[in-house]
Amino acid sequence: MPNENNNLTAVLERAGLAVKLSIVSCVLSAVLSIIILLAGPVYEWAGFASFTLALIPFTIAFICSLMALAHSVLTEKAIRDEEEKIILQKRKESKLSLLEISEDVRFTAGRTLLNFEKYIPSTVAALMAIILAVVLVYLWSSLVFRPTDAVTLVASVPKQPIILAFLSAMCAAFSLFLGIFLAGQSHVIEFRWLRPIGAWMLAGALVMCFTLISSLLAQFEFQTWDSFFTRITYFALAVLCVELVFSFISEFYRPRNQMEDRPVYESRLLSLFTEPGGIMRNIADSLDYQFGFKVSKTWIFGFFERAVLPAILLWVLLFWIFTIV
């Protein structure tokens, strides 16, 4: 019994730390979103369309932060209920049985947490997909592939490129450090719901780096790559939107494991590059999650893991040979 209390105390401490990290993520992602919103579409100071597109990953990171905060708070309450159950069991003079204690109406945090994990992530995934799709459809004509007479969201060139470069560098640095930290911490089960935040923060940092490069080129009066970076960012977000839709649909048919720790709205594509362990290891984890059993332990996946790199090199060599012909 003392060991059980110590374990619950350690888990409770990690859950409390997850609450604090979720609050920090909420604040930072909200601040970054507001900065980009004001400097981009509202006052048209930034000038570059890629800067405006960075609003999307930071806003999604804010939504994921709210989800992680709610999940961490419910987890903390459920752990406190478990501690109270153990205290009740120790009271020898009490006539309550173990079954009566576990079904006590006062201990509802565990059921609330289970209902939250069962229904809310799917709902959030659907809403995120709908909102992202609407935004991308609107930006298709007004921002990315706009005609000459279309109403634009931002000016064509930044008013102060060097200041925009500094702002982009600061935004990229803060989001990069937080994203790496959250992705690294997420291997602990109490911090698992922080991983989507880290993935989208890293995606936002990459878009900020695109704006940084374009700003420096504009400062030295070179041709900017903003149009190229904007199209790359736009199509990447479109792919992630499609993935959200498929994740929502496949959630109704995917086999279940006893321990479900991955939110539905978490991007598997972003996780391939942000989770610790390498791309092939992350592909294996995604397949294991999707099929409900250890696909990575089969001989087919082992053969694919060993042969994929030589196959790619062979295809590149053959393509180069064909160009010679």
C-alpha positions, 0 to 999 in steps of 0.5 A: 500500500505505501508503494501504491501511494508513492506511485500515485503521488509521483503521477499526481506531480507529473499531472500537475506539471502537465497542467502548467506546461499546457497553460504555458503552451496556451499563452505562447501559442495565443501570443504568437497567433495574435502577433501574426494576426495583427501584423499580417491580415489586420494592419498589412504590415508584414507583407508576405503571404507566408507570414499570414499562413503561419497563423494556421499552425499556431492557432491549431497549436492553441486549440491543442493546448486547450485540449491538453489543459482540459485532459491534464486537469481531469487526469489530476482530479481522477488521480486525487479520487484514486488517492481518496479511495485508498484512504477509505480502504485503509479505514478498518472501521469503515463498512464500505466494501471495495466495490462500494468505494469504487462506485461511490458517487463522489468519485466521478472524475475517472468516468468524466475523463473516460467520456472526455477521451471517448468523445471530445477528441473526435469532435475537435478533429472534425471541427478543426478539419472543417475550419481548416478546409474553409480557410484553405478554400478562401485562401486559394483565390485570395492569397495563394493563386489570386488573380490580379484584381482579387482582394488581397489579405496582405501587401505585396512587400514588407514595409520594414524587411529587417524588422520583419526578419527579426520578428520572424526569427524571434517567433521561430525561436520561441516556437522551436524551443517549446516544440522540441521540449514538448515533443521530448517530454511527450514520451511520458504518459502524463505528457502524451497529449502535449505532443500535438502541440509540439508538432504544430509549434514546430510546423509554425517555426518552419513557416516562420523560417520561410518568412525570415529567408524572404525578409532577408532577401528583400532587405538586400534587394534580391528576389524573394521566395515568398510565392514559392514558400507560400505554395509549399506551406499551403499544400502542406496544410491542405494535406494535413487537412485531408489527414484530419478528415481521414483520421476522424473517419477511420477512428470509427473503424480502427481496432482498439487497444487497451491503452489508448493514448493518442488523440484523434486530432494528432497529425501522424504526418507531423509526428513522423518528423517531430517524435523522437526515435527516427522516421522508420520508428515513427512509421512503425508506431503509427501502423501499430496504432492504426491496426491495433496490433504490432505490425512493426514486429512482422517480417514484412515490416522488417523487410521493408525497413531494411530495404526501403533506403537501398530501393530509393537509392536504386530508383534515383540511380535508374532515373539518372541513367534514363536521363543520360539515355 
